[in-house]
Amino acid sequence: MDLNIVQRIIDETDKKVISSDCKKTSRKLCLKSVKDTGIVTELALWLYIFGYMDYAILVVDILGSVKFDGNYTFWGNGRRSCRAL
């Protein structure tokens, strides 16, 4: 994940849950990991809930680069709904 985006999100939001997810993604992010993409999904949803639409879209775009490989477990954990944002 682009560290500039992560740092801007941390600087411009005051929600602990958002900054926590940002810190998790800035350390290590593997878009083939269910856990890591789950954190990205959660971050996008929290940004959307708290009204940070522009940032939510930037984060969702990161998941847009991941191709569906037939693994429904990977894609069934909210990634489809996240893309609906």
PyMOL commands that set and color helices and strands:
alter all, ss='L'
color gray80, all
select helices_A, chain A and resi 3-12+16-27+34-49+53-64+72-76+79-83
alter helices_A, ss='H'
color red, helices_A
deselect
rebuild
show_as cartoon
